[in-house]
Structure formats: structure tokens, C-alpha cells
Amino acid sequence: MVAYLEKTDGNAEFHEIIDFLTRSSIHYALTVSPVVSTTFVEQFWMTAKSKTINNVRYITATVAGKPVSISEASIRSDLQFNDAAGIDVLPNQAIFDTIQLMGYEGDLNTLTFNKGLFSPQWKFLFHTIIHCLSSKSTSWDQIPTNIATAVICLATNQVYNFSKLIFDGMMRHLDAKKKFVMYPRFILVFLTNQLKNVPVPLDHFPINALTTKVFSFMVKKGKKISGNVTPLFPSMLAQPTEDEGAVSERPSETQPTPSPTHPSEDQSEPQPDPFLRPSSSNPLPDSIPEGSGGNHGVTTQAAQIKDLKAQIKQLKKKAKPVISHHNAWIKSVSMKKRLAWKKSLKTKLMQKESVSKQGRKRAKSEPTVHKDPAFDYLDDAMDYMEPEDAYDEGTVKKQEFVPTGQNIAEPNEGTVEKKDGNSYESAAPITVFRDDETIAQFLVTIS
């Protein structure tokens, strides 16, 4: 598969990793796209065999009636890897440590990792290497140890032996029970360099290529990932160009990038802060030198100040990703603490609300107590009525009386009460029953 390394407005958040892959030694192998002949590729894999000559392993085949051979050295030359001194293995602990620095959010108890548990730029890097350089044909979401080692070496500025990675994959495929057309792009590059005068058949083998849709797929967040973005390592970022003002009369010495296998020296010694004082290699002059030119000293001082500002700007650019990574880590820890605090508070509130509901339920569920069982039916009719509502519906309030100018009976006694020369009338006389016999007589009367 051919990689997609074009920068557009729609993939702005991937420009850093695209620039990194464009500058890398694997750029040619990622993007080379020859016209692939189906006949040539099928003939190669049908006749391919392993052969060792003078302790050097080869894959030999017959294509268009002519012998061809492929070795690790020829792959290195044809795909422009320049990785003869490259490594192909790393200690397990170095792999775990670096994968964790890349922001991996899965368990670190196995050497097979999940591509979907990285933030977008790292996810895109693994996705591109797996699809374009590995010998995998299934399980695209799984990152095997050799691919993890390759990406770690790329990210930490170590030389990885991609030529051996491809050659070993082809050798294993020779003995596979279920074969498929492996590395069709690379096979055509190898054959083209060896069969220069042989016409290529016109039957074309379809070659897939990554498109702009890959970026929308990379930004999708899985259920098992927090969504925190882990920036690329400072050594992976592009250096400022002259147009950005990072011009110095004397180029600064490049420092090696620390890696799990090659830690930087003297890490315990405190390093001077470049943002607080100028570098000792370019100190500011204590005084302006005098000379016949008059402005010579001023010009020199201005040039030195400009140079120092450019160096400070360059150092700030280098330190910005590290600061962003640190802030992202702090934000992640703070978010976890806030979520834990919110969860604890929510639990306490739910417990208090449950106790309060139980108290209200017990208060409402207490039935009205009557000494006389003849009034038991009132409990069902009330249906847990609130005290205020019961008072309004079962009694007559004095403030609801209206002046009528007539003498009427007082409640419960049928008498008249006068106040300030006005008479007040009850809405209806209320008869008070003393016992069951009185109630029975009253019911007979009204019937």
C-alpha cells in the first residue's frame, strides 16, 4: 500500500508527523509506486526459493525466463534505506518505557500493542508503517514487536534495519502454507533494476493507496481511550528555517536525542536555563568598542542581540512540545482527580437523598388515628392528604365569613355573634356528634 503524505487544510493536526515521515529515510519506500505487472509478480512468487551463498542468504526466482535474486543488501540499495548499521531488536523494558512515553493507554504486560490506544499522530505513524512496510496481511490493529521497535527507533533518532525487516518477511513467506502476493510494489522495483531490457507485460496489478479518509479515521476516539493528545518527541519536529528567523552566524552543535538504550550523559547535572540568561558562547559586550567607523560598535552589538533573540526563539520552539506534553499530563491527572471527587460527591448526595425520601415516606405513610372505629373509612378517603389541605376541605375558617346583616347561628351552637354592629354568618351550621346513637338518629332523620 502507498502512503499518503500530503499536507492539506483538513489534516492540519497531522502536519508534524507528515513532515517527519517526509524527512525520514523510509520516505522513498513509503511512496514509490511503479506500474506493477501481475505476470511478473506471480512468476516471482511461484518460482521463489531460498539459497545461501558464502553465508549470505538470497531469494532466487525466474521471471520472464531470466534468473533474478534478492538479498538484504539489494533491498537496502533499491529502496534507499541506508540502514546497514541499523539495529533490529531492543530490550523489552526499553520498548515498554518508550511506548508509555508515546501516550499508550493500554496494558503493558505484552509485547503486542493496540494501534487504537494511541493519540492521532502516533496512531497515524503506526498505521502507515504497518500497511506500507510490514508483511502483515491481517490483524491490522495489532502492532507486533518488530513494528513497535521500528517506530521507536524512528522516533528516538536511532537507525533501524528496515531492509532486514522486509527480507525476513519475504523469507518467512516462502514456507507459508497460505500464500498471497506480498510486497508487489517492492518486487517490481527489484525486478525493474535487474530486467532492464525485458518488456513489462501490460496486465496491471491493482495497488491500494491511503487517501485523505485515513485522517478522519485516525481522529476517531475509541471507548477505551481518554482522548488526551500526546505530542511527538522534540527530536521528531522540523527545525526552524531561515525564513522563521532562526539564523545564526555560527551553527549550534546538535545534541544527541536520549533514548532508552542510549541515555544522555551527565543527566544529573543541572543544565543552564536558556530563557533566563544569554549563552556564554555569545556574551553581550560590556561596552561598545570605539573605532573610526563610529557605528561599528553599535552594529556589532545589534547583530549579537539579533543572534541571541534568534537562538532563544529556536530553543523555545524546541521546548514547546515538551511543555505541552507536561501540561497534557498534568491535565490528565487533574481530570482523574476531579472525576473521582465528583463520583464521591454524587454517591454521598444519593445516600442523603435516599435517607430523606425514606423519612418523607414514613411521615406520609402514618395513618390518621381515631378512637372510634366508625371513622376508619376517613383514612382511605384522605389518601395521605397534607394537613393544610385537610383543614381547608373539612373546616370553615373565620376569615372566610362574609357580612350579611342578619343574625345567624354560631357554628356548633346555632347562635348569633355581633361585632362592630355587623352580623356574621357561618357558611353552614356544623352538628357535632357525640356517640354512635346520635349518628344513627341523624341518618334516619335526613333519609
N, C-alpha and C positions, 0 to 999 in steps of 0.2 A: 504494500500500500504506500502511496506517495503522501508525504506530509504536506500540510497546509500552513505556510509560514508568511502569510500576507497580513500586513497591518491595515486595519480599516477603522472607521469611526465606531463601528459596532462592537469591536473587540479591544477597546482601549485598555481594559484592565489586564489584557494578556500581552501588551506590547513588550514588557520587560522580558518575559520568557521567550517571546518570538525573537527579540534581539539576541538573547543569549544563544539560542539554537542556531541562529544565522551566523554568529561568530565562531561557533564551535567547529571542531574537526570532523564532526559527523554530518555537517550540512549537506555535502555532496551526496552521501549515501541516503539521506532522508528525502532528497528532492529529485535525484536522477530518474528520468522517465523515458527510456528508449522504447522504440516500437518493438513489441515482444511478439516473436513468431511462435505460434502454437506447435508447429512441427519441430522446431529446434529444441524447445523446452521439453517436449515429450520424448524426443530421441535421447536427450541428455540423461534424463532420469531412468529411462528404460535400460540404458547400457552402462550406467554409472557403477563403478566398483572402487573399492579401497585398495590402495597399493602403497607400500613403504619402500623407498629407495634411499640408501645411505642414512638411515634413521630419520628420514623426512617423509611425512605422510602426504599422500596425494589422493585426489579423486579423479579417476580417469574415465573417459567415455568416448563414444564415437558419434559424431554429429556430421551429417551430410557426407558420410563416407570418410571423414578425416578424424584422426585422434586428437582429443583435447584433454587437458589436465588442469586441475585447480589445486592450489596449496594455500596455506595460511599466508605465505609471503605474496602470492599473486593477488589474493583478496586485498591485502594491505595496499598494494600498488594500484590496483584497478579502482578501488573505492576511495583512494586518497585519505586513508585513515592516519598514517604516520604514527602508529602505536606500537612499534617494535619493542620498546622498553616498557610497555604498559603492563599493569597487573590485572589479574582476573579473579582474585579472591581477597576477602577482607575478614578479619576476626569477627566472630558473631557479636561480641559486645560493641565493637565499632559500628556495626550495622544497626544494632538496636539504638545506640546513642544518637546516631545521625538521623535515623528515621524519626525519632522523637523530636529532634530539633526542627524537622520539616513540618511538624504540627500533626503527626499521625495520631488519630483519636481511637485507634483500636487497641486490642490486647497485644502486648509484646512478649508473647510466650511461644511464638512460632516464627520461622524464617519465611513464611509466605504471608504477604500483606494484601490488604484490600484497597484497590485503587480509589474507591468511592469515599474512603475515610480521610482523604487529604483535601485541603482547600484548593480553589480553582486552578491557580497557576501550577502548583505541584502536580495536581491531578492531570493537567494537560501535558506536562513533561513525561510522566509515566505512560500516559495513553499513547503519545507519539512514539516513544521508544518501543513499546510492546508491539504496536501494529506495524511499524516500519522496519524494525531491525531484529526482532525476535523470531524464533522458529515456531512459536505457538500457533495452533490452529483452532483452539477452543479456550474456554475459561478466560475471557479477555479481562475480567475484573480482578483476577488474581495476579499478583506480582511475585514471580519466583525469585530465588536468591540471586541468580546471576544478573537479572534485570535490576534488582534493587542495588546490587554492587555497582553496576554500570552507572546508574543515575547518581549514586553517592559520589563516585569518582568525578563525574562531570561537575557536580555541584561544589565539590571541595577542591577543584583545580588539580586533580590527580589524573594521570594518564591511564585509561582503561583499555584493555586489549579487545577492541570490538572485532578485529579480524579473527581472533581465536573463537569468539562467541559465535560468529556466523559459520566458520569452518566446522566447529564441533557440532553445531546443529545439523549441518548437512551430512556429517559422518553418521550421526545417530539415525538420520532418516533412511540411510541405505539399508539398515537392518529392520526397519519398521514393518510390521505386518500390514498395516493400512497406510498406503502412501497417498500423498497429494502433491500438487505442483508447488514446491517450496521455492521461495526467493526467485520468482520469474524475472523480476527487474534485474537482479544481480547476475543471474545466469546469462541473460542477453548481453550484459556489459562484458562478462568474461569471454563469451563466445565471439563477440564482435572484435575483441582485441586479438583473438587467435585465428579466426577465419576471415581474414581481411579481404580475400579475393573470391569469397563464396557468396553468391547472391542469396539474399534473405527471402524466404517464401512470403507470400502476401497474406497468408492466414494470420490474423492478429489475435493474440491472446488478450482478453479484457483485463485492464489493470485498474483497480479501485483507487480512489484518491479521497483524502479527507477534504471536507468542504467547510464553509462558514458555519454550518449547523453544529460542528463539533464544539464551538464555543458556548452555544446555548445549552448543550448537554453538560458541559463542564461546570456551569454555574448552578445547576440543579442541586439542591441540598437534600441529602438522604435523611431518613428518620433517625439514624444513629449518629449524626454529626451535628455539632453545635452551631456551625456557621461562622465560627471565628476564622479570620483570614491570617495565614502565616506568610509573611513576606519572604522573598528569595534571599539567599545569603548575600552579603555585601560583595563577595568575590564574583558573583554572577551578574552583577549590574554593569551596564555600559559606563565607561569612563567619560567625563565631560570632554566635549570637543573644544576647539579653539573659538568657535562662534559663541560658546557659552561663557567665555571669559576666563577659562582655566589655562592661561598661557603663562609659562614660566621660562625665564632665561636659562635656568638650569633644571632639567627634569629631575623630579624627586625619585629616590630609589624605591622600587616596588617591594612591598613586604610579602613574604610567603603567607598563604592562607592556611590557618590552623585546620587540622583535620584529626579525626580520631586516631589515625595511625602515625601521624607526624605532628605532634603538638608543637606549638611555637615555644621558643626558648625564653628563659627569664620571664615567665609569666607572673612570678611572684613579685617582681619589682614594680613599683608604681610608675606609670607612664605619665609624662607631662601632658597637661591639657592644652591642646592646640587652640581652643577657643578663648583662653584666658590670657595668654601671652604669646608674642611672636616667636617663631622658631629661632634657635640660637645660630642656625646656619645663615640667617639673613637678619641680623640685628639692625634696629633703627640707628642711624648715626646720632651721636650725642650733639654734634654741631654741624653746621653747614660748612663744607670746606670752601676756603677762599680761593679765588683764581681770577685770572684775567678775563675769563668769559663772563663773569658777573652772575649769570643764571645757571651756571654749570652745576653748582651745589644743589640748587632748588630742583633742577631737572632730575638729578640723581636720586634725591630724596623722594620725589614724586613717583619715580619709576619703582623704587623699592617698596613704597607704600602700596602701589598698584599691584605689585607682585605678591605682597603679603595678603592683600584682600582676595586675590585670585586663589591663593593656596588655602585660605580659610574657607572660601566658598566651596572648593573641591572637597576639603575634609568634612564639611557639613553635609555635602551630598552623600559621601561615603557612610557617614554616621547615621543619616536619616532612617535607612531601613532597620538598623539595629534598634534605634529608639522606638520606631513604630512597632517592631516585634515585641519590645519590652512593654510598651503601653498596651498592646493587644493581650499580652499575658496577664498584666495587672487587671485589665477589664474582664478577662475570663474568670480570674479568681474572685473579683468583686461580684461578678454576676452570680457565681455559685453561692457566695455567702448571702447575697440578697435573696436568692431563691430559697435557700434553707431557712432564712429568717421569716420570709413570707409564709412558707409552709408551716412553720411552728406557730406563727401568729394565727393563721387560718384554723389550725387544729384547736387552739385554745378558744377562739371565738365560737367554733362549732360546739365545743363542750359546754361553754357558758349558755349558749342559745338552747341547747338540749335540756339543760337543768331548768332554765327559765320556762320553757314550754311545758315541762313536766309539772312545774309548780302551778302554772296557769290552768293546766288541765285538771289537776286535783282540786283547785279552787272552784272551777266551774262544775265539776262533776259531783260536788257535795249537794245532795237533795235537801229541799226545804223540810224542816222538822215541824210536825204538827202533833199536838197531844191527842186530838180527836181523829180517829181513822176515817171519819166521814169526809175529811178534806184531803185524802190521799190523791184523789184524781187531779187536784190542782198542780201537783208536781209535774205531771205529764203535760198539762196544758201550758205551763210556764216555759218549758223547754229551755232551761238554763237562762231565763231572761235576766238581763242586768238589773240591779237594784233600782236604778233611776227609771228604767222603762216600766218596771213593775209598779213603782209608785205612781207614775203618770197614768197608767191604764186602770189601776184598781182603786184610786182615791180621788178626792176632789180637793184641789188647792184653794186656799183662801183668796190668793191674788187673782184667781180666775172668776170670782164673783163679780157680777155687774149690778149697778144700781137700778132698781125698778120702781121705787117709790111706794111699795106695798109692804105690809107686814107679813112675813112668811115664817115657817117653822125653821128652827135652828137644826142643823144636822144632828141626827140620832135622837132628838127630843121633840122636834116639830114646833119650836118656839121662835120668837122674833127678837132680833138684836138690832138696836138703833145706834148709830154713831154719827155725830155731827149733823143730826137732823135728817139723815138719809137712811133708808132701809136697804138691806142687802138680802138677796135671795139665793138660796142654795140651788144648784142645778137640779138636784133631786134629793128627797129625804132618804136617808140611809137607815135601814132597820137592822138592829143588832140582834142576832140570835143567841140565846143563852144555852140552849140544850137541844138534843135531837127531837124532843117532843114538839118544841116550838117550830122547828124547821118543818116537821111533818104537817102541822096545822097550817102553816103558811102556804105550803104547796097545795093543800086541799082547797084553801081559800081562792088562790089565783086560778085554779083549774075550773 
